[in-house]
Every structure is written in structure tokens, then in C-alpha cells.
């Protein structure tokens, strides 16, 4: 790769408070004079004249449980709705969870690639919510409609600027609030803002109605498997949650105990002193599998399960490396940053990934058990944290296998049988080889696969409709700004 160069004079460089020596920042932003929406208006004002800081420390009360909201995608969706929280208490909470938010605050994530950069909770009860210091928290000027400002901060144009031009650093990168507040927009009368918000509100309502029809892929898969094999689909919730939030918090500080007998201990082959192995949901699921006709994974393999290898990265290489973070439980997101060359690829046959291979994330508490099927023909290598499962498709459907291990009947075996603690956990080849799978005919497997695919396709259609409605909002705001 050749050296990238750019030219800038010291006067322009000094305009940046942090003296940032960064081509993507200076060449794009200074040339536009921060009129990033290309507005033709003569009256432009920076966001710093509209938004002011409004940080209030959260007052934790001893013995109370609260809902922590970090910046991660697990907790917020694309439209700024809260979809999950981290249970916290005064005595046990991350230091970054520290701010109280009111119904007239506008929040914007400081992180690059945030799912929904801007948040506004107009009608929510926020008394139990505590927000991360990864959010910038503002209050709007009285001459501006909060929702209108929110829509501006959510536009695809602004998100692209934050993600591609303003951010600083590598890895988990962020941008400076001072840069955000330099962005200029037209001075729009409040009455016009109110009119535009009224125009958008019916679109927001339709988005909410469409989102109510969305089901998570795992919910779809579990429902169909539960019906086909006759188990209680509520076992998914029972196993997935295990304990209430309050119990999780309490048990993080106290001794955890379980009762079992030595006969149960002896069944595993390896004596396991683990609550996850003997808890009631796991025992129910193990009992269920033991009482239907099953095979073991090793019965359908073309070759033994194995891990990839430690890749020898080469910036001039052309063959992408698949890591645990690239497995998305539905598709493989190939990195465009880490490659090996053909010499390593041809030498390390163990790490080669072939069309039809099933890849399982086999380390790390966050990624463990994610499973994807490579359906297209493409040269890839897997690193040493990814297991490669190569099955005989005349004996078993690869797609059925993949869906099965996304269902609770498959995933609980992964959760039950991994070894290690915290982030030093491993799912070994022998454990994968000994997992149980349903022994049913290929045509029955295909029937289940077809039904799951049809429902997942329907869900994608709903998501596309939602995206079309979001685009309508974007178009309205861009027109108002330009």
C-alpha cells in the first residue's frame, strides 16, 4: 500500500483545538467550512448555539435496583428506543454509568458506528435509568423544537460524517463534542420546525407499528423447533434468563450453591462443579434430548472438527481472515482489514474455509456459540478461535444443523459444555463432536428449513418497509435544511 499524503497550511491546522494531523478530517471539513449539509441558506448557525451541556450525576440509593444504559447496540435500536439494560445497584455498578437524564434532554453517542446516534425520551419514565458517560447530554435552546433537532442529529448524512470524517483513534473510536457542535445548519423559524415535526409524527407512528411485528431470528427458530419436537418454547426464556436481575446482582456478591447427587455428576464423564451444568432449565433440556432419537455430530462429519490456525497477516494479501467477531448468527461479515497471502493460504490447509463449511465461535463469552454457514464460494481462512465443522450433506442438512444450534436445543449444549471462566472460555472440538442432534430424515429437515427461511424472509420485508419510512424522515429533514 502506498503512502497517502495531503497538503494543509499551518493556519488551517491551528483552527483545530487538538492540532489534529488527519487527512480525512481536514480535507473534508475545512473545505466545507462546517456547512456539511451543503445548505444554500445565508443564515447558518453552529450546533453550539442550539445545544448546551446538561450533565446531572445520578443519585444511587442503597438497596435500589436501576437500569444501566451503556452505549452498545445491545441496549438501543436504530430509532433510539431502549431495548435492553444492564441491572445495577449502588454497591455494584460500572463507574461509567453515572448520569441522570430528563425528558427534555437530547443525547448523542460519542462512539463511531453507533446504531442510533441521537436519543430523546419524550414520554418515558426515566427515574430508574442511569446513562453512560459515553453519551453527550444536551438541552436544546428554547427557540428550537427538540424533536426537530433530534431528526437532524439522526440523518444519514450526519451519521456518515461522524463515522467517516470526525472520529478520532482506531479500534473503539469516538469523536469530540467540540467537532459536533461546529456543524452548521440554517436558522429555521420555530413555527416551521413545528410544522415539519407534525409532518414526521405519522411516519414515526407507522415505524412503531411495523416494529411491533418484528421477531428476533432466534424467537422464530425456537418457535418452529418447539412445535416440531414438542418441547415447551418457554424453556428458551427460562434458560436464557436463568435468574431474575435482582438475583444476578445479589449472587454476584454472595456464595452460589446448588444441590445434586453423585449419580448426576458421573453422567458427564468429566466431574463438573458448575451451576450452569445442573440448573433446572439445563436439566430439563438435557432430559428432553435424551428422550428423543438423536445422533452425535461426529456421526455426520466428513472430517474431524478442528480450529483454524493463527494467521500470518499480510497487508498486501487478498484472502480475508474470519474471526469470532465476524460471525453474526445469520451471516458472515468479512473484514476488509485483515488478510493473508496465498502462500499462507496454501500452506495452512487446516485454516482454509470451504463452501458449505459451518463456522462456530469457540472462545470468548460474548461470541461463544455464534454459528454461520458459508454458502457461497470464496477463499477464506479461519483464525484459531473459530471451529470448522464439515458435514456430509448426504447424511444431514447443513442449514438445518445451523438453525438447530441457533435454537435453544442446540445452544444450551454449548452453554453447558464450554470450559473455563470469564473471558478465558473454550469450546473444544471433542465437545462439539459429542453434541446431540435430532435423527430425522433429510426431507423433514428441509421442511423445517424452508419454514424458517420463509418467516425470516418475511421479517426482512418488514425491516425493508421500516427502512423506507426512515428514509422518508431523512428526506424531509434534508429538504428543510437545504
N, C-alpha and C positions, 0 to 999 in steps of 0.2 A: 504494500500500500504506500502511495506517495505521500509526501509531507504536504498538509493543507496549510496554505498561508492566506493572510488577509492584511489589508493596509488600513491604518487608522492614525489620526494625528493625536497628539497628547491632549489637546483641548477637549476633544470628544471623549477620550479615555477618562479624563478627570471629572467629567459630568457624572460618572458612576461613583457613588459614595464608597463603594468597596474596591475601586480600581480594578475592575474585573477584566481580565485579558481573555476574551472569549468571543470568537468569530460569530457564532450563532446568535449571540446577544447583541453585539454592537452593529453588525452589518444590517440586521433586520430592524432593530428598534430605533436606532438613531436616525436611520434613513426615513423613517415614518414620523419622527417627532412624537411618538406615542399615540398618534391617531391611527390606532390599529384596526379600526373598523372602516377605514377609508371614508369617513364621513365628509360630505361636502358642506356641512354647516359652518358658518362663520363664528358661531359661539360654541366653542369647545371648552369643557372644564375637566380637570383630572378627578379621578375617583376619590382622591383625598379630600375634595371639597364636598363630597356626598357622604362618605363613611368616616366614622370616628371610632377609636378603640373603646371597647366596653367589656373589660375583664372583671369578673367578680369571683373571688375564691369560694369554692363550695364548702359549706359548713357541715362536716360529717358529725353525726350524733352517734354516740356509743350504743351498740346493740341494734341499730337500724341497718336494714339491707338496702342497697342502692343499685342502680343500673348504670354501669360504666359504658361510655360510648367512645372507643378508640376511633382512629381514622380509617381502619381497614375496611375492605369491601364486604367482609362478613357481617358488618353491622349496619350498613347503609346501602340503599339501592340507587339506581340511576336517577330517580326522581326525588331523591332526598328523603325518602321515608325510612324510618328506623325499622330494621327487620331482625335485629338481634342485639343482645347486650351482654356485657361481662358482669356477673354478680360480684359486688364488692361491699365491704364493710369498713368502718372507721379503722379497725385494728389491722386490716389486711387489704390494702389496695395499692396499685402501682402509683408512684409519685406523679406520673404524667396525667392521671385522672384527677383534675383539680379545679375545674371551672363550672360555675352555675350559669345557666342560660335562661333568658326570659323569652316571652312570646314576641317581642319586637326586636330581637337580635337577628342579625344575618351572620351566618358562619360560612367560612370557606376553608377547605382543606389546604394545608400548606404543602402537601405532598404532590409530587408529579404523578400522573396517571391515576388520580382519584376517580372513582366511578361517578360520583356526583360532587363536583367541586363546591357547589353552594347549597346551603341549607337554611330553611326558615320554617319554624314550627308555630304557625299562627294560632291554632286552636288546641294544641296538645297540652296535657298536664305534665309539666317538666320538673315537678318538685322532687322526684326521686332520681332524676337523671344527672349524671356528672360527666362532663366532657373533657376530652384530652387536650393537652396543650399543643397538640398538632393542628388544632383549628385556629384560624384568625377569627376573632369575635368582634363584630361591629354593631353599631347602632346607626341608623340612617338619619340624614338631615330631614327636618320636618317638611321641606319643600319637595320631597321625593316619596313616591309610593314604594314601600318596602318590597312588594311583590314584583314591581316593575324592575327595580334594581336587581332582585334575585334572578329574574329571567335574563337580564344582561349577563350576569356572572355565570349563568349556565349555558350560554350559547356555545355551539361547537367551535366557533371562531375563537372565542376567548380560551376555551379548554385547549385547543390546539396550540395557542400561543404559550400558555402555561407549561404544556407538556414538551414543547419542542424548542422554545427560544428563551424563556425566562429562567428555567430551572438551573440550579447550580449543583455541582457534585456528581458523583457516579453511584451506582447501586441504588440504595434508597435515597433518592434525591428530592430536593424541595426548592422552593423559590422564596425570595424575600418579600415581605409585605410591602416594603417601600417601592418595589418594582410594580406590584399590582396596582398600587394607589397612584402611580404616574399615568396609567392608561387614561386616555381622554375620550369623552363621549359628548354628544350635543347637549346643550342646555334646553331641556324639554319642559314645557309648562305642565304643572301638576294635573290640570284637567285632562290634558292629552294622555298622560301616563295612566290616569284612572280609566279612561276610555279603552286604552289598549289592554289593561288588565281585565276589564269586563269582557273584552273580545276573547281573551285566552281562557277564562274560567270554564266555559263549557267544554273546551278541549281537554283541560285538566280532568274534568269530571269523567269524560269518556275514557281517558287513560286509566283512571282509577277503576272503572267498571271492567275494562279489559284485563287489568292486572288481577282482579278478583277471580278470573278464570284460569290463571296460571298455576300450574302444579310443578313442583320440583321434579326433575327426572327420576330421582330415587323414589319419590312417592308413587309415580306412575309404575315404575318397575316393581316395587313392593306390592302394590295393589293387585297387579296381574299375577305375580308369583303366589301371593297368598290365596287367591281364588283357585289357581290351577292345582296347588299342592295341599290346600285345605288347612293352612295354619292361620292363626289369628294375626291379621295385619297390624294390630295394635302392639304386637311384640316389637315392632320397629321403634315406636316411641318409648316403650318400656326399656328396651336395650340401649337405645341411643341416649336417653336422658339418664337412666340408671337411678340417679338421686335427684332430689329437689335442689335448687340453687342454695337454699339455706343449709341443707345437709352437706353439700360440697364445701361450702365455706367453713362450716364447723369442723368437718373431718380433715380439712387441710391443716388444722392446728391440734388435732387430737389423735389418739391411737385408733386405728381402724381394725376391727376384729371380724372374723367370720367363723361359722361352725361347719364342719364337715366330718365325715368318718374316713377311716383309713382305706376302706374299700374304694371310695371315690378317688382318693389320692392315687391309688395304684393304677387306675384306669388310664391315666395319661401317658404311661410309660416313663415319663420323667416326673418326679415328685415336684409339684408346683405349689408353693405357698403364696397364692395370689387371689385377691378378692375378685378380680375380673374373670378368673377361670371358674370359680364356683358360685358366682352370684346367681340369683334366681332366673333372670332372663337368659343368661348363658346356658344354664342347666336345662331350661325349657327347650331352647333351640337345639342343643345337643341331643336331647331326648327325641325331639321330632325327627332329626336327620337319621338317628339310629333306628327309627321305626318306619322309614320308607326305603325303597330299593335304591341303593346308591352304588357308584363306582368311586375309586380314588383317582385323583388327577393323573397319577403315574400310569394308570391303565389305558390312557388315551394319548400318550405322548409319542411324538416321533423321535425325540431325543431327550435326555435329562434336562430338567430345569437348571438354568445357570444364570449367573450375574454377568453383566458387561464387564469391561476392563477399565482401568484408569487411563483415560485418553491422553495422548501426546498432542496438545493443542498446537495449531499452526494457523496464524492469522491469514496466510495465503492459501490455506486449504479450502476445499469446496464441499466436504462431506460433513453435514451437521451432526452435533452430538445431542443425544436425548438424555436429559437429566430428570430427576423426580419432579421438579417444578414444571416441566413441560407436559406432564400427564394431567389432563383436565377432567377425567371421568366423563368422557363424551367425545373428546378429540385430542389430538396431539398438537401442541403449539410449538412448532420448531423454532428454536432460537436462531437469529441471524447474526449472532455474535461469537459463537464458539464452534470451531471447525477442526477437523483433522484432514490430513492429506491422504492421497490414495495409497501411499507407501504404508502408513499406519493401518489403513482400512484393510489392505490385502494381507498384511502380516497378522493382524489381530482378528482372526476369524471368529474368535469367541465373542467379540463385542459387536459383530455385524448383526444388523436388524433386517429381516427379510419381510417381503409382503406376506401378510397372514399371521405374522408373529403377534403374540399378546404380551404386553409390557406391564409389569407390576412394580410400583414404587415400594421398595423393600427396606427403606430406612427413614427415620425422621417421623416424629409424632404427627406433624401436620400433613405430610404427604403420604404416609404409610397406607398401603392398600389401594391407592388410586390405580385404576386399570384401564388400559386402552388397547384397541386393536388397530394395527397398521393395515389399512385396506388397500391403499394404493401402492404402486411400485416406486420405490425411492431408496437410494443408498443412504443409510443412517448407521450410526454406531450408538450403543448404549453405554453409559458410564457404569462404574462399579456399584452404584446404588439402585440400579434397575434390574429386575429379574426378567429373563426372556423365557416365555412359555411357548413351545412349538408343538401344536397338537395335530393329530391325524384327523383331517376333516371328513374322512370316510367313516370315522367312528363317532365323531362329535362335532357339533356346530360351534365354530369359533365365536360367532356373535352371541349364541345362547350362553356359552361359557362366560363371555364378558359381562353380559347382563346378569347372569347368576351371581357373579362376585361383586356386582353393584347392589344386589338385593341383600336384605338382612340375613338370608340363609347362607350366603357366601361371605359377606363382610364380617359377620360375627366370628367366623373361624379365624380370620386374620387378627381381629382384636383379641381373641382368646389365646392365640398361639405364638404371638411375637415374643421375643425375649429382650431383656434389658429394661432400663428405666429412663425417664425424662426423654431427652432427645437422642440418647445413645441406645436406640432400639433397632432390632434387626428382625427381619422375616427371612428365614433361611430356606434354601431350595428343598430340603427334606420336608419341611413343614408344608410348603406349597404342594409338593408331590403327594402328601398324605391327606390333603383336604378331600372332603366328600363332595360329590356332585350327583345330581339325580340321574338314575339309569332309566332314561326314557327314549323311545325311538326318535330318529332324526326328523321324521315328518312332524312329530309332536313338538319337538324343539323349534322347528321352523315356524309352526303355527304361532307359538308364543313370541318368537322374534318378530314376526310380521305384525302382531297386535301391538307390541311395544313400540315398534317403529312408527306405526300409523298414529298412535297417540302422541308420540314425541314430535312427529311432523306437524300435527295439529297445534301443538303448543308453540312450535316455531312460527306458524302462521299468525297466531295471536300476538307473538312478540314482534313480528313484522308490522302488524297493524298499529301496535303501540309506538313503534319507531316512526311510522308515518305521521302519527299525531304529534310526537315530539318535534318532528321536522316542521310541522305547521307553526308551532310556537316559535321555533327558531327563525322561520321566515318572517313572521310578524315583527319580531324584535329587530331583526337586521334591517327591515324596511324602515322602521321607526327611527333607527339610529342613522341610517344613511340619508 
